[in-house]
């Protein structure tokens, strides 16, 4: 079964560890400026503080290239100034950059480089932190190297009296031994982790350690010891208020009862786990196994009706998820409690019920899906006549849907055509109106031109007449004077 809660815990623990690492590094960096006050180094320390802040800003804004340059500058300046803690900080920052770029080799290489500088700079906590992160990074592929880093970190944390760090590293070491099959050492590390976590009130680590102690003892068939550990873990988990993480512990308790043959207690634990999953929405991926185990218990007690209900639940879930392996297992379990024909009737009944629901709700895609499923089911059974009938229904429905889609498209095209015609008519009317207005404008312009010309001619004639009168009058005056 593997480590219960293992993957979920390690994923969260990795994130928590990386965050705490960054925070720890920032705290260390903040302390350095206060420690490097003597002449010749104070200015460098202030510059390193500035570079650290610049790195944080660039790294958080995902400017990896610029952040790497700043980290390199930190290393050069700190090394030249003899401020070795900042050399370590620079390498640690480089590891963060490489991690963000998914460069595992660069990530681990820079972390390893930071360790001796942390120790040389009088910061063993930083070295322990780097060892722990390296161990976590190496866990999936190199358990031996991971264990070496966890052990190195644990040794440093013991010297520092860091109880919280010790508990975390003990759990990590336990995981490494568990994954390599070394159960005695794994149990020893988990037991130490549980004890220290209890003293420091670290409920999360204690629950994890207790759960894995229960798992190890279950593998060794020490059922009562296993349940004691698991029940302690369950009580503590429920006390934290996070019930979403409790269902795998209940499931493990049920498995311990079941393997010991205590079916009543096993059933109670599994049913309690089902309630928890239903209430929290967590652990739905465990439903298949829990329903199967409840079905096996009912079958062993001769309650074939209840067993059939649980096995049909697994059948429905596996079909909905497309899990063919568990679908075959569910069918096999159903065959074991009923004749083959009955089992096939269950499968057929489920599909027909789903088809009827799709028809009632007007879900045409659902109808297509279940017609195809019924056709395939009858094909597998060699019932060609029924398979052909459902295939005809499938083709008819597909043709209907296609015809309706074509009709809809045609109606849309018709509507668009009519809209275009209407728009064309509007444009033509506007054009005619514009043409008429233009014609009226031309007529008015010609009329105005004639009037203007006429007025000009009349004015010219009037001026000429006046001039002639003035000329005649002047001539008459001249003649009178001469006489």
C-alpha positions in Angstrom: 0.0 0.0 0.0 3.0 2.3 0.4 3.3 5.2 2.9 -0.2 6.5 3.8 -0.4 10.2 3.3 3.1 10.0 2.0 2.8 11.7 -1.4 0.4 14.4 -0.1 2.6 15.1 2.9 5.9 15.2 1.0 4.4 17.6 -1.6 3.2 20.0 1.1 6.3 19.4 3.2 8.5 20.2 0.2 6.7 23.5 -0.3 6.8 24.3 3.4 10.5 23.4 3.5 11.4 25.6 0.5 9.4 28.6 2.0 11.0 28.2 5.4 14.4 28.0 3.6 13.9 31.3 1.9 12.6 32.9 5.1 15.6 31.5 7.0 18.0 32.8 4.4 16.4 36.3 4.6 16.7 36.3 8.3 20.3 35.3 8.1 21.0 38.0 5.6 19.2 40.6 7.8 21.4 39.7 10.7 24.7 39.9 8.7 24.6 43.7 8.4 24.5 44.0 12.2 27.4 41.6 12.5 29.8 43.1 10.0 30.3 46.6 11.4 34.1 46.9 11.7 35.9 49.3 9.4 36.5 48.1 5.8 33.6 45.7 5.8 30.6 47.8 6.8 30.3 49.4 3.3 30.6 45.9 1.7 28.0 44.5 4.0 25.5 47.4 3.2 26.1 46.7 -0.5 25.5 43.0 0.0 22.2 43.8 1.8 21.2 46.0 -1.2 22.1 43.2 -3.6 20.1 40.7 -1.6 17.0 43.0 -1.8 17.6 43.5 -5.5 17.8 39.7 -6.0 14.5 39.2 -4.2 12.8 41.8 -6.3 14.1 40.4 -9.6 13.5 36.8 -8.6 9.9 37.4 -7.5 9.2 39.2 -10.8 10.6 36.2 -12.7 13.6 38.0 -14.2 15.8 35.0 -13.9 18.8 36.3 -15.9 19.1 39.5 -14.0 18.6 37.7 -10.7 21.4 35.3 -11.6 23.7 38.2 -12.3 22.9 39.8 -8.9 23.6 36.4 -7.1 27.0 36.1 -8.9 27.8 39.7 -7.8 27.0 38.8 -4.2 29.4 35.8 -4.4 32.2 37.8 -5.8 31.9 40.7 -3.4 31.3 38.6 -0.3 34.3 36.3 -1.2 36.6 39.3 -1.7 35.4 40.9 1.6 35.6 37.7 3.6 31.9 37.8 4.5 31.4 34.1 3.9 27.8 33.9 5.0 26.9 36.0 2.0 28.9 33.7 -0.3 26.6 31.0 0.9 23.6 33.2 0.4 24.7 33.9 -3.2 25.0 30.2 -4.0 21.6 29.5 -2.3 20.1 32.3 -4.5 21.6 30.7 -7.6 20.0 27.4 -6.6 16.6 29.1 -6.4 17.1 30.6 -9.9 18.0 27.1 -11.3 15.0 25.5 -9.5 12.7 28.1 -11.1 14.1 27.1 -14.5 13.7 23.3 -13.9 17.4 22.9 -14.0 17.8 20.1 -11.4 21.5 19.7 -11.9 22.2 23.4 -11.4 19.8 23.5 -8.5 21.6 20.7 -6.6 25.1 21.9 -7.6 24.6 25.4 -6.2 23.0 24.1 -3.0 25.9 21.8 -2.4 28.3 24.7 -3.0 26.5 26.8 -0.4 27.0 24.2 2.5 30.7 24.7 3.2 30.3 28.5 3.0 27.5 28.4 5.5 29.7 26.4 7.8 32.7 28.6 7.1 30.6 31.7 7.8 29.4 30.4 11.2 25.8 29.6 10.0 25.3 25.8 10.6 21.5 26.3 10.4 21.9 27.3 6.8 24.0 24.3 6.1 21.4 22.0 7.7 18.7 23.7 5.7 20.6 23.1 2.4 21.2 19.4 3.3 17.5 18.9 4.0 16.5 20.5 0.7 19.0 18.4 -1.2 17.7 15.2 0.5 14.2 16.1 -0.6 15.3 16.7 -4.1 17.2 13.4 -4.4 14.4 11.3 -2.7 12.7 10.1 -5.9 15.8 8.7 -7.6 18.7 8.3 -5.2 17.6 7.2 -1.7 21.1 6.5 -0.5 22.3 10.1 -1.3 19.1 11.5 0.1 19.7 9.6 3.4 23.2 11.0 3.6 21.9 14.5 3.3 19.1 13.9 5.9 21.6 12.4 8.3 24.0 15.3 7.9 21.2 17.8 8.5 20.0 15.8 11.5 23.5 15.9 13.0 23.7 19.7 12.7 20.2 20.2 14.1 21.0 18.0 17.0 24.0 20.1 17.8 21.9 23.3 17.5 19.0 21.8 19.6 16.6 22.5 16.7 13.7 20.2 17.7 11.4 21.2 14.9 14.1 20.6 12.3 15.1 17.3 13.9 11.5 16.0 13.7 11.3 16.9 10.0 14.6 15.3 9.2 13.8 12.1 11.2 10.6 11.8 9.1 12.7 12.3 5.9 15.2 9.6 7.0 12.3 7.3 7.9 10.9 7.7 4.4 14.3 7.0 2.8 14.7 3.8 4.8 11.1 2.8 4.1 11.6 3.3 0.3 14.7 1.0 0.4 12.8 -1.7 2.3 14.6 -1.2 5.6 11.6 -1.3 7.9 13.3 -1.6 11.3 15.3 1.6 10.7 12.3 3.3 9.2 10.3 2.4 12.3 13.0 3.7 14.6 13.2 7.1 12.8 9.4 7.5 12.7 9.2 6.7 16.4 11.8 9.3 17.2 10.0 11.8 15.0 6.7 11.2 16.6 8.2 11.7 20.1 9.9 14.9 19.3 6.9 16.2 17.3 4.8 15.5 20.3 7.1 17.5 22.6 7.1 20.5 20.2 3.4 20.3 19.5 4.0 19.7 15.8 0.8 17.8 15.1 1.3 17.6 11.4 4.6 15.7 11.6 3.4 13.6 14.5 0.3 12.5 12.6 2.5 11.6 9.6 5.0 9.6 11.7 2.2 7.8 13.7 0.4 6.9 10.5 3.5 5.4 8.9 4.3 3.5 12.1 0.8 2.0 11.8 1.5 1.1 8.2 4.8 -0.6 9.0 3.3 -2.7 11.7 0.4 -3.7 9.4 3.0 -5.0 6.9 4.5 -7.0 9.8 1.0 -8.4 10.7 1.2 -6.7 14.1 -2.5 -5.7 13.8 -3.2 -4.5 17.3 0.0 -2.4 17.4 -0.8 -1.0 14.0 -4.3 0.0 15.0 -3.0 1.7 18.2 -0.7 3.9 16.1 -3.4 4.6 13.5 -6.0 5.5 16.1 -3.6 7.9 17.9 -3.0 9.5 14.5 -6.7 9.7 13.7 -7.5 11.3 17.1 -4.8 13.9 16.6 -5.8 14.6 13.0 -9.5 15.1 14.0 -8.3 17.4 16.8 -6.6 19.6 14.3 -9.9 20.2 12.6 -8.6 19.2 9.2 -10.9 16.2 8.5 -9.9 16.1 4.8 -6.7 14.2 5.8 -8.5 11.7 8.1 -10.1 9.4 5.5 -6.9 7.5 4.6 -6.2 6.8 8.3 -9.7 5.4 8.7 -9.2 3.3 5.6 -5.9 2.0 7.0 -7.7 1.1 10.3 -10.3 -0.8 8.3 -7.7 -2.6 6.4 -5.9 -3.7 9.6 -9.2 -5.1 11.0 -10.0 -6.8 7.7 -6.6 -8.5 7.4 -7.1 -9.7 11.0 -10.5 -11.1 10.1 -12.5 -8.6 12.2 -15.0 -7.8 9.5 -17.6 -5.9 11.7 -15.0 -3.5 12.9 -13.5 -3.2 9.3 -16.9 -2.5 7.9 -17.5 0.3 10.5 -14.2 1.9 9.7 -14.8 1.8 5.9 -18.3 3.2 6.3 -17.0 6.0 8.5 -14.4 6.7 5.8 -17.2 6.9 3.2 -19.1 9.4 5.3 -15.9 11.5 5.7 -15.3 11.5 2.0 -18.9 12.5 1.3 -18.8 15.3 3.8 -15.4 16.8 2.8 -15.2 16.0 -0.9 -11.7 14.7 -0.4 -10.5 11.2 -1.3 -12.9 10.3 -4.0 -10.1 8.4 -5.7 -10.3 6.0 -2.7 -14.0 5.1 -3.3 -13.2 2.2 -5.7 -11.1 0.4 -3.1 -13.4 1.1 -0.2 -16.5 -0.1 -2.1 -14.6 -3.2 -3.2 -13.5 -4.0 0.3 -17.1 -3.5 1.7 -18.4 -5.7 -1.1 -15.9 -8.4 -0.2 -16.9 -8.2 3.5 -20.6 -8.5 2.5 -19.8 -11.4 0.2 -17.9 -13.3 2.9 -20.9 -12.9 5.2 -23.2 -14.3 2.6 -25.0 -11.0 2.0 -24.9 -11.1 -1.8 -27.5 -8.4 -2.2 -25.4 -5.8 -0.3 -22.2 -7.1 -2.0 -23.8 -6.6 -5.4 -24.7 -3.0 -4.5 -21.1 -2.2 -3.6 -19.7 -4.0 -6.6 -22.1 -2.2 -8.9 -20.9 1.1 -7.3 -17.3 0.2 -8.3 -18.6 -0.8 -11.8 -20.3 2.6 -12.3 -17.3 4.6 -11.0 -14.9 2.7 -13.2 -17.0 3.2 -16.3 -17.5 6.9 -15.7 -13.8 7.3 -15.2 -12.9 5.0 -18.1 -10.9 2.7 -15.8 -11.2 -0.6 -17.8 -9.0 -2.5 -15.3 -11.3 -1.8 -12.4 -14.4 -2.3 -14.6 -13.2 -5.9 -15.3 -12.5 -6.4 -11.6 -16.0 -5.2 -10.7 -17.6 -7.5 -13.4 -15.5 -10.4 -12.0 -16.7 -9.7 -8.5 -20.3 -9.6 -9.7 -19.9 -12.9 -11.5 -18.6 -14.4 -8.3 -21.9 -13.7 -6.5 -24.4 -14.1 -9.4 -24.8 -16.1 -12.7 -23.1 -14.6 -15.8 -26.5 -13.7 -17.3 -27.4 -11.7 -14.3 -24.1 -9.9 -14.3 -24.7 -9.0 -18.0 -28.2 -7.9 -17.1 -26.7 -5.5 -14.6 -24.4 -4.0 -17.2 -27.2 -3.8 -19.7 -29.6 -2.3 -17.1 -27.1 0.4 -16.1 -26.6 1.4 -19.8 -30.4 1.4 -20.6 -31.1 3.4 -17.4 -28.5 6.0 -18.4 -30.0 6.1 -21.9 -33.5 6.7 -20.6 -32.2 9.5 -18.4 -30.5 11.1 -21.4 -33.7 10.8 -23.4 -35.8 12.3 -20.6 -33.4 15.2 -20.2 -33.1 15.9 -23.9 -29.4 15.2 -23.8 -28.7 14.1 -27.4 -25.0 13.8 -26.9 -25.7 11.5 -24.0 -28.0 9.4 -26.2 -25.3 9.1 -28.8 -22.9 8.0 -26.2 -25.2 5.3 -24.7 -26.4 4.0 -28.1 -22.7 3.5 -29.0 -22.0 1.8 -25.6 -25.0 -0.5 -26.1 -24.0 -1.4 -29.6 -20.4 -2.2 -28.4 -21.7 -4.2 -25.5 -23.8 -6.4 -27.8 -21.0 -6.7 -30.3 -18.7 -8.0 -27.5 -21.3 -10.6 -26.6 -21.8 -11.6 -30.2 -25.4 -10.4 -30.3 -25.2 -9.0 -33.8 -29.0 -8.4 -34.2 -29.2 -6.2 -31.1 -25.9 -4.5 -32.0 -27.2 -3.6 -35.4 -30.5 -2.3 -34.0 -28.7 0.1 -31.6 -26.3 1.0 -34.5 -29.3 2.0 -36.6 -30.7 4.1 -33.7 -27.3 5.7 -33.4 -27.1 6.4 -37.2 -30.7 7.8 -37.2 -30.0 10.1 -34.3 -26.7 11.3 -35.9 -28.6 11.9 -39.2 -31.3 13.8 -37.4 -28.8 16.0 -35.6 -26.9 16.6 -38.8 -30.2 17.5 -40.6 -31.2 19.9 -37.9 -27.7 21.4 -37.9 -28.0 21.9 -41.6 -31.5 23.4 -41.2 -30.2 25.8 -38.6 -27.3 26.8 -40.8 -29.7 27.2 -43.8 -32.0 29.4 -41.7 -29.0 31.5 -40.6 -27.9 31.9 -44.2 -31.4 32.8 -45.3 -31.7 35.4 -42.5 -28.3 36.9 -43.5 -29.4 37.0 -47.2 -32.7 38.7 -46.3 -30.8 41.2 -44.1 -28.4 41.9 -47.1 -31.4 42.4 -49.4 -33.0 44.8 -47.0 -29.7 46.7 -46.6 -29.4 46.8 -50.4 -32.9 48.3 -50.7 -32.1 50.9 -48.1 -28.9 51.8 -49.9 -30.8 52.1 -53.3 -33.4 54.4 -51.7 -30.8 56.5 -50.1 -29.0 56.7 -53.5 -32.2 57.8 -55.3 -32.9 60.4 -52.6 -29.4 61.7 -52.9 -29.7 61.9 -56.7 -33.0 63.8 -56.5 -31.5 66.2 -54.1 -28.5 66.7 -56.3 -30.7 67.4 -59.3 -32.7 70.0 -57.4 -29.5 71.5 -56.3 -28.4 71.8 -60.0 -31.7 73.5 -61.0 -31.5 75.9 -58.2 -27.9 76.7 -59.1 -28.8 77.4 -62.7 -31.7 79.6 -61.6 -29.5 81.5 -59.3 -26.9 81.9 -62.0 -29.5 83.4 -64.5 -30.8 85.7 -61.8 -27.3 86.9 -61.0 -26.5 87.4 -64.7 -29.7 89.3 -65.3 -29.2 91.5 -62.2 -25.6 92.2 -63.4 -26.9 93.1 -66.9 -29.6 95.4 -65.6 -27.1 97.1 -63.3 -24.7 97.6 -66.2 -27.4 99.1 -68.4 -28.4 101.4 -65.5 -24.9 102.6 -65.0 -24.5 103.2 -68.8 -27.8 105.1 -68.9 -26.7 107.3 -65.9 -23.4 107.9 -67.6 -25.1 109.0 -70.8 -27.4 111.3 -69.0 -24.4 112.9 -67.1 -22.5 113.2 -70.4 -25.5 114.9 -72.1 -26.0 117.3 -69.2 -22.3 118.2 -69.2 -22.4 118.9 -73.0 -25.4 121.1 -72.6 -23.7 123.1 -69.9 -20.6 123.6 -72.1 -22.7 124.8 -75.1 -24.7 127.2 -72.9 -21.5 128.8 -71.5 -20.0 129.2 -74.9 -23.1 131.1 -76.2 
